[in-house]
Amino acid sequence: MKIAIVGTGYVGLVTGTCFAETGVDVTCVDIDSRKVEMLRRGEMPIYEPGLAEMAQRNMKLRRLHFETDLTTVLPDVDIVFIAVGTPPNPVTGAADMRYVHEVATTIGSALDHYVVVVTKSTVPVGTSREITAIIRRQLQLRGAEVEFDVASNPEFLKEGAAIKDFMSPDRVVIGCDSDRAKRMMTKLYKPFMLNSFRVIFMDVASAEMTKYAANAMLATRISFINDIANLCERVGADVNMVRKGITSDARIGSKFLYPGCGYGGSCFPKDVKALIRTAAENGMSLKLIEAVEDVNERQKHILFAKASAHTDLRGKRIAIWGLSFKPETDDIREAPALVLIDELLAAGAVPRVYDPIAMPEVQRRYADRLEYACDMYDAVLDADMLIVVTEWKEFRVPSWQVVAKAMRAPVVIDGRNIYDPDEMRDLGFTYYMIGRATT
Ligand SMILES: NC(=O)c1ccc[n+]([C@@H]2O[C@H](COP(=O)([O-])OP(=O)(O)OC[C@H]3O[C@@H](n4cnc5c(N)ncnc54)[C@H](O)[C@@H]3O)[C@@H](O)[C@H]2O)c1
């Protein structure tokens, strides 16, 4: 079986590499020729654990190829995945579908045999119908009569664990309205079914909706626990204890109930916005989801609020540990650290930042407006305060004596509640957390 994956971002590159690993012949296509050149050299444009090794192995076995022109790839493939970005429109919050539509136009302009076109990008309900209409229009313009189907196969991988999530998914959701497309998708996902992973077939609209509903649910849990955490602080309760108390209930469970400084990344913020927009377009307001977004926006300011309540920040050097939106990725899209950095700069502070992987991304954005440290201990040198934003493993058990010696003032604001307050007090730190009393 031969397939094409259009878009070599976090989703497209992982999807292509993992399908190649199962023996499928995969061509990944991207309009970014710089990226394609890098990939052909075996260099990864993104950081994702395990990806480089798997991609290089499959390239050597000639099962994984990279191209810039979809029209030259199309004649040879049975399935085309669309995995391009669907970023939010800055004004309306709706998913910007221009890249998906461009790919559909290209497919229609060159299609010469039956293929299944599969949307892997997160797209609003109704997109598969739009893609069908665009391809049909292009075929009509060429006077060509070619059959095709459009299916939906939303992706649920988590950045930082993308390879594992793709190879051992909790479930695979496939929306198909034709038997022929269903047979092709079944063949492609057969290796995953052998391992008895669940493949759930449904209609296209339900598959499209499933992705938004899943992300909205997870975002809701995060905003819920953040709201409870803030109230805990007001009433003198400890959110860690409350968390233990509620998550021991099997109906509630423990996942995605960690208080922090808000969710970020390329998915939750954009998908929550897009879902609200879809509801509005259909004459509904999703009050709960709107509140989830409001709570998250507020939560992204919480670290700055704590820092500025502690001291006048003008001229102060503030160390920041962790910049990516979560550990094990270099992705800084919508990262809470960016909100904090912007606020610190506006207040006249001097952020001195460190992240194990995301430094180049942050450097591209802020250039010489920040101080860039070469490691976590270098970051706290002469710092008036340390703020922990992303809970990378290497920050879990720091040598506090070294940190205390390096800092001008022993103040730590922990946006992820990862340290022991008693230990921090004994070490002489003023230690702020989320949803727990300061020690
Ligand atoms: N990142 C995640 O964790 C994740 C998880 C699940 C779903 N998704 C969804 O998957 C989609 C892709 O996300 P991503 O994070 O991989 O995006 P990304 O921005 O990292 O990558 C998109 C890629 O598409 C390429 N592209 C754009 N237009 C193109 C065209 N016409 N032809 C070929 N290539 C083109 C870009 O150059 C870029 O390399 C989005 O809809 C996103 O919501 C993302």
The ligand as a Tripos MOL2 file, in Angstrom:
@<TRIPOS>MOLECULE
LIG
   44    48     1     0     0
SMALL
NO_CHARGES

@<TRIPOS>ATOM
      1 N1          0.3140   19.0540   17.3380 N.am      1 LIG1
      2 C1         -0.4770   18.2000   17.9470 C.2       1 LIG1
      3 O1         -0.2050   17.7130   19.0300 O.2       1 LIG1
      4 C2         -1.7700   17.7730   17.2940 C.ar      1 LIG1
      5 C3         -2.4710   16.6830   17.8310 C.ar      1 LIG1
      6 C4         -3.6540   16.2840   17.2090 C.ar      1 LIG1
      7 C5         -4.1330   16.9760   16.0980 C.ar      1 LIG1
      8 N2         -3.4500   18.0590   15.6270 N.ar      1 LIG1
      9 C6         -3.9730   18.7470   14.4310 C.3       1 LIG1
     10 O2         -3.2050   18.3260   13.2910 O.3       1 LIG1
     11 C7         -3.0640   19.4220   12.3720 C.3       1 LIG1
     12 C8         -1.5860   19.6820   12.1140 C.3       1 LIG1
     13 O3         -0.9910   20.0850   13.3330 O.3       1 LIG1
     14 P1          0.5940   20.2240   13.4910 P.3       1 LIG1
     15 O4          0.8440   20.6140   14.9030 O.co2     1 LIG1
     16 O5          1.2190   19.0120   12.9290 O.co2     1 LIG1
     17 O6          0.8550   21.4820   12.5120 O.3       1 LIG1
     18 P2          2.2410   22.1530   12.1020 P.3       1 LIG1
     19 O7          1.9420   23.5880   11.9910 O.co2     1 LIG1
     20 O8          3.3280   21.6550   12.9920 O.co2     1 LIG1
     21 O9          2.5280   21.5560   10.6310 O.3       1 LIG1
     22 C9          1.7580   21.8340    9.5080 C.3       1 LIG1
     23 C10         2.6230   21.6000    8.2700 C.3       1 LIG1
     24 O10         1.7970   21.7090    7.1100 O.3       1 LIG1
     25 C11         2.5710   22.3150    6.0750 C.3       1 LIG1
     26 N3          1.6790   22.8170    5.0200 N.ar      1 LIG1
     27 C12         0.8480   23.8780    5.0480 C.ar      1 LIG1
     28 N4          0.1950   23.9920    3.8700 N.ar      1 LIG1
     29 C13         0.6140   22.9800    3.0830 C.ar      1 LIG1
     30 C14         0.3110   22.5640    1.7620 C.ar      1 LIG1
     31 N5         -0.5780   23.2000    1.0040 N.pl3     1 LIG1
     32 N6          0.9460   21.4770    1.2600 N.ar      1 LIG1
     33 C15         1.8500   20.8090    2.0100 C.ar      1 LIG1
     34 N7          2.1820   21.1550    3.2750 N.ar      1 LIG1
     35 C16         1.5600   22.2300    3.8110 C.ar      1 LIG1
     36 C17         3.3690   23.3770    6.7910 C.3       1 LIG1
     37 O11         4.4820   23.7990    6.0490 O.3       1 LIG1
     38 C18         3.7460   22.6410    8.0820 C.3       1 LIG1
     39 O12         4.9830   21.9690    7.9450 O.3       1 LIG1
     40 C19        -3.8070   20.5970   13.0080 C.3       1 LIG1
     41 O13        -5.1120   20.6320   12.5080 O.3       1 LIG1
     42 C20        -3.8210   20.2560   14.4780 C.3       1 LIG1
     43 O14        -4.8980   20.8260   15.1550 O.3       1 LIG1
     44 C21        -2.2620   18.4610   16.1900 C.ar      1 LIG1
@<TRIPOS>BOND
     1     1     2 1
     2     2     3 2
     3     2     4 1
     4     4     5 ar
     5     4    44 ar
     6     5     6 ar
     7     6     7 ar
     8     7     8 ar
     9     8     9 1
    10     8    44 ar
    11     9    10 1
    12     9    42 1
    13    10    11 1
    14    11    12 1
    15    11    40 1
    16    12    13 1
    17    13    14 1
    18    14    15 2
    19    14    16 1
    20    14    17 1
    21    17    18 1
    22    18    19 2
    23    18    20 1
    24    18    21 1
    25    21    22 1
    26    22    23 1
    27    23    24 1
    28    23    38 1
    29    24    25 1
    30    25    26 1
    31    25    36 1
    32    26    27 ar
    33    26    35 ar
    34    27    28 ar
    35    28    29 ar
    36    29    30 ar
    37    29    35 ar
    38    30    31 1
    39    30    32 ar
    40    32    33 ar
    41    33    34 ar
    42    34    35 ar
    43    36    37 1
    44    36    38 1
    45    38    39 1
    46    40    41 1
    47    40    42 1
    48    42    43 1
@<TRIPOS>SUBSTRUCTURE
     1 LIG1         1 GROUP 0 **** ****
